């Protein structure tokens, strides 16, 4: 009968101990990251709906870090549908209703749908009940105009709060940590161009 020398297995035992020791650190790091991530998302969810900014008495609310999430439908006291809390569309519809006393005939659709490419310059966008002007046209934006971006999947909408010589400022909802933004304004040959890297399709106006 062969007698096994236990010392022959010592390298394997030592190796196993080393591997276990090394594995503990990555596991601890992964657990710590998961705990921190969970804590962050729990905190973020707890502040959804927080007041961030306002313009003409109409408040911008926080929608959370996941911009596609919604938190139920929002209506005026009279039953007018604003949209999903707290998306960008919800804010502009609430602004026009509360600050301008304007309810849109058709308030449905994503942000990009608020600009209708078939509507001519200065003509009525019947779905929104607003005059529509194209970026690069002969009519400059003005405060309270509804700025529409249609260059991405859902698009984006914002309200113009200021028009200066070489920029405009907008207020917006559901843009993480940025309720205000400035966009370049250029005038060339009597035409008005807004934006640089990202350009809106145009702006809508209550006339």
ChimeraX attribute file (.defattr): number of C-alpha atoms within 10 A of each C-alpha:
attribute: neighborCount
match mode: 1-to-1
recipient: residues
	/A:1	3
	/A:2	4
	/A:3	5
	/A:4	8
	/A:5	8
	/A:6	7
	/A:7	9
	/A:8	9
	/A:9	10
	/A:10	11
	/A:11	10
	/A:12	11
	/A:13	12
	/A:14	11
	/A:15	11
	/A:16	12
	/A:17	12
	/A:18	11
	/A:19	11
	/A:20	11
	/A:21	11
	/A:22	11
	/A:23	11
	/A:24	10
	/A:25	11
	/A:26	11
	/A:27	11
	/A:28	11
	/A:29	11
	/A:30	11
	/A:31	12
	/A:32	12
	/A:33	12
	/A:34	12
	/A:35	11
	/A:36	12
	/A:37	12
	/A:38	12
	/A:39	12
	/A:40	12
	/A:41	13
	/A:42	11
	/A:43	12
	/A:44	15
	/A:45	15
	/A:46	11
	/A:47	13
	/A:48	17
	/A:49	15
	/A:50	13
	/A:51	11
	/A:52	13
	/A:53	17
	/A:54	14
	/A:55	16
	/A:56	11
	/A:57	10
	/A:58	16
	/A:59	16
	/A:60	26
	/A:61	23
	/A:62	25
	/A:63	25
	/A:64	23
	/A:65	15
	/A:66	12
	/A:67	15
	/A:68	11
	/A:69	14
	/A:70	15
	/A:71	12
	/A:72	9
	/A:73	12
	/A:74	16
	/A:75	14
	/A:76	11
	/A:77	7
	/A:78	6
	/A:79	8
	/A:80	15
	/A:81	20
	/A:82	25
	/A:83	23
	/A:84	17
	/A:85	23
	/A:86	26
	/A:87	27
	/A:88	26
	/A:89	27
	/A:90	23
	/A:91	26
	/A:92	26
	/A:93	23
	/A:94	24
	/A:95	25
	/A:96	21
	/A:97	18
	/A:98	15
	/A:99	14
	/A:100	13
	/A:101	10
	/A:102	16
	/A:103	18
	/A:104	18
	/A:105	11
	/A:106	12
	/A:107	19
	/A:108	15
	/A:109	11
	/A:110	17
	/A:111	23
	/A:112	20
	/A:113	18
	/A:114	28
	/A:115	26
	/A:116	19
	/A:117	13
	/A:118	7
	/A:119	15
	/A:120	13
	/A:121	17
	/A:122	17
	/A:123	12
	/A:124	19
	/A:125	21
	/A:126	14
	/A:127	15
	/A:128	22
	/A:129	18
	/A:130	22
	/A:131	19
	/A:132	27
	/A:133	26
	/A:134	25
	/A:135	22
	/A:136	18
	/A:137	15
	/A:138	17
	/A:139	16
	/A:140	20
	/A:141	24
	/A:142	17
	/A:143	14
	/A:144	24
	/A:145	24
	/A:146	26
	/A:147	29
	/A:148	25
	/A:149	21
	/A:150	20
	/A:151	13
	/A:152	9
	/A:153	9
	/A:154	14
	/A:155	19
	/A:156	24
	/A:157	31
	/A:158	26
	/A:159	26
	/A:160	23
	/A:161	18
	/A:162	16
	/A:163	17
	/A:164	10
	/A:165	9
	/A:166	12
	/A:167	15
	/A:168	20
	/A:169	18
	/A:170	22
	/A:171	25
	/A:172	25
	/A:173	29
	/A:174	26
	/A:175	18
	/A:176	12
	/A:177	11
	/A:178	12
	/A:179	18
	/A:180	16
	/A:181	14
	/A:182	16
	/A:183	19
	/A:184	17
	/A:185	19
	/A:186	17
	/A:187	15
	/A:188	9
	/A:189	6
	/A:190	12
	/A:191	13
	/A:192	17
	/A:193	24
	/A:194	24
	/A:195	16
	/A:196	11
	/A:197	6
	/A:198	11
	/A:199	17
	/A:200	24
	/A:201	21
	/A:202	26
	/A:203	28
	/A:204	26
	/A:205	21
	/A:206	15
	/A:207	7
